[in-house]
Amino acid sequence: ENSLLKTSTCSSVKPSGVFVSPYTLNLTSFTKLVKRLQERHPEFSRDEIVEAVQELRRINKGVLSGLAISSIEEKTSAIL
């Protein structure tokens, strides 16, 4: 799941000084995307949604970085 949405390889530090790895940021975006798609398409299982996101990634030459989550959501919905 971490590799589905690629972000910058930079890490970040929250104002509290807590280190946040780019993989944590990826998971947050991915979780948000899957949640939005599950709400929009309750007739599909989580696995079917993940497969559709992976298909979009394949179609998009292996990357989803640079696309807004809303754009990924729309394109994944079209696949579903």
C-alpha positions as CSV (number, residue, x, y, z in Angstrom):
1,E,0.0,0.0,0.0
2,N,2.8,2.4,0.8
3,S,4.1,2.2,-2.8
4,L,0.8,3.0,-4.4
5,L,1.1,6.7,-3.9
6,K,4.6,8.1,-4.3
7,T,5.5,11.4,-2.7
8,S,8.7,13.3,-2.5
9,T,11.6,11.4,-1.0
10,C,12.0,14.2,1.5
11,S,11.1,13.7,5.1
12,S,9.4,16.3,7.2
13,V,9.4,17.5,10.8
14,K,6.1,18.5,12.3
15,P,6.1,21.7,14.4
16,S,6.2,19.6,17.5
17,G,9.6,18.3,16.3
18,V,8.3,14.9,15.6
19,F,10.0,13.3,12.5
20,V,7.5,12.1,9.9
21,S,8.9,9.8,7.2
22,P,7.6,10.1,3.6
23,Y,6.1,6.6,3.9
24,T,3.9,7.7,6.7
25,L,2.7,10.6,4.6
26,N,2.0,8.1,1.8
27,L,0.0,5.9,4.0
28,T,-2.1,8.8,5.2
29,S,-2.9,9.9,1.6
30,F,-3.6,6.3,0.6
31,T,-5.9,5.7,3.6
32,K,-7.7,9.0,2.8
33,L,-8.1,8.0,-0.8
34,V,-9.4,4.5,0.0
35,K,-11.8,5.9,2.6
36,R,-13.2,8.4,0.1
37,L,-13.6,5.8,-2.5
38,Q,-15.3,3.4,-0.1
39,E,-17.8,6.1,0.8
40,R,-18.4,6.9,-2.8
41,H,-18.6,3.3,-3.9
42,P,-19.9,1.2,-1.0
43,E,-20.8,-1.6,-3.5
44,F,-17.0,-2.4,-3.9
45,S,-14.8,-4.1,-1.4
46,R,-11.6,-2.5,-0.1
47,D,-9.6,-5.0,-2.2
48,E,-11.5,-4.1,-5.4
49,I,-10.8,-0.4,-4.7
50,V,-7.1,-1.1,-4.1
51,E,-7.0,-3.1,-7.4
52,A,-8.6,-0.2,-9.2
53,V,-6.0,2.3,-7.8
54,Q,-3.2,-0.1,-8.8
55,E,-4.7,-0.3,-12.3
56,L,-4.7,3.5,-12.5
57,R,-1.1,3.5,-11.5
58,R,-0.3,1.0,-14.2
59,I,-2.1,3.2,-16.8
60,N,-0.2,6.2,-15.5
61,K,3.2,4.6,-16.2
62,G,3.7,3.4,-12.6
63,V,3.3,6.7,-10.7
64,L,0.5,8.7,-9.2
65,S,2.7,11.5,-7.8
66,G,1.8,14.9,-9.0
67,L,-1.9,14.0,-9.3
68,A,-4.4,15.5,-6.8
69,I,-6.2,13.0,-4.6
70,S,-9.5,14.3,-6.1
71,S,-8.1,13.5,-9.6
72,I,-7.0,10.0,-8.5
73,E,-10.4,9.5,-7.0
74,E,-12.2,10.5,-10.2
75,K,-10.0,8.3,-12.4
76,T,-10.3,5.4,-10.0
77,S,-14.0,5.8,-10.0
78,A,-14.1,5.6,-13.7
79,I,-12.2,2.3,-13.5
80,L,-14.5,0.9,-10.9
